[in-house]
């Protein structure tokens, strides 16, 4: 594979890491807005259901991209297995986790579902970060 391809893959995973990290702030602001406007409570479940659908599709594509780029990472197999587990955690959080959260009204309080989603997403974020690092190391390695 060309160096340019590996640079693009590494850049894509770094961009994905930054966007995923920013998502937590967006979710917090969105929840606060739904709590403040009680008239929007009926749309809360619909918004989270749509979000679960979209994020599950995105995680499916992320798993495919991860699998395709895995041979170009410089990390050892144990790290790659841990990264796979981390991405699966994110898939679970943004699929089933959001559907469970949609069944409860919005709240600014931290609850068990939110904590579980946060932990699972942290594992996914760590997987994306370490994969971006492995790809970057490969891209910077002299041929």
N, C-alpha and C positions, 0 to 999 in steps of 0.2 A: 504494500500500500504506500502511496506517495506521502511525503511529509505534509503536503498541503491538506490532504484528507485527514491526517491525524490532527493537525492544527485546528481544522474545522470541527472535528469531533470534540476535542478538548474544549474549544471555545463554547460549543453548544452545551456541554455539560456544566461549564462554569456559569453560563447564562441561566441555565435551568436551576442551578443551586441558588443564585441570587433571587430569581423569581419565586422560588419555593420559600425561601427565607422571608421574603417580603409578604407572602400570602398570610402569614400569621397576623401581621398588623392590619391587613385589610379585613380579615375575618373578625378581629376584635372591634374595629370601627363599625362594621356592618351589624354586628350583634348589638352594639350600643344603640345604633339607630333604630333597630327593631324594638328594643326595650323601651325607648323613649316614645315611639309612636305606636300606641296600642292598636290603632286601626290597621296596622300592617301585620298583625299576628297571624291572620289566615294565610298570608303569602309566605310566612316563615317556612312552613313545611314544604311548600312548593319550591321555594328558592333552594333549600337544602337538598331536596330530592333531585332537582336539576343539577345542582353542584356535584352531588354524588355520581350522577350519570356521567357528567363531563370529566370529572377527575378519574373515574374508573377507566374511561377510555384513554385518558392521557397516561395513566399508569400502565395500561396495556402496551401502549406505544413505547413508553419508557423502558419496559422490560424487553421489548424487541430491540430497541436501540442499544440497550445495555448488553444484551446477548451478542449483537453484531460487533460491538466495539470491545468486548471482553478480551479477545486475543491481543489487542494492542496496549493493554494496561500492563505496566511493569510490576504490579503488585503480585505477591504470592497467592496460590490457590486458596489458602485459608482466608485471606482477606476477601477474595472474590466470592467465596461462599457466604461470608458475613454480609457482604454487600447485597447479595441476592436475598438473604433473609431481611435485610433492612428495607429493600424495595417492596418485598411482600408485606411488611408491616405497614408501609405507606399505602399500599393498595387496600389493605384491610381498613385502615383508618378513614380513607377518603371514599370508600364504598360503603361498607356496612356501618362504620362508625358514624358517618353523616346521616345515614338513614335512621339510626337509633336516635341521634340528636334531633332529627326532624320530628320525632314523636313527642318531644317535650317542648314547652314554650320557651322562648328566648329569655335569657337571664344574664346579668352581668356577674353573677356569682360563679365561682369555679365549682364544677361538679365532677363526679367520678367519670362520666362519659368524656367530658372535656379533657380531663387529665390523661385518660387512656389514649384519646386521639393525639394529644400533645406528645406523649411518650412514643407512640408508634410513628408519628411524623418526624420526630427527632431522629429515630433510627433511619428513616428514609433519607433525611437530609444528610446524615453522616455518610450514608452509602453513596449519595450523589457527590458529596465533597471528596471522598476518598477516591472515587472513580475518576473524577476530574483531575485529581492529583496524579493518579497512575497514568492517565492519558497525557497529561502535561509533561511528565517525566519522559515518556516515550517520544513526544514531539521534540523535546529539547536535547534528547540523546543524539550524539553524533553518530552518523551512519558509518 
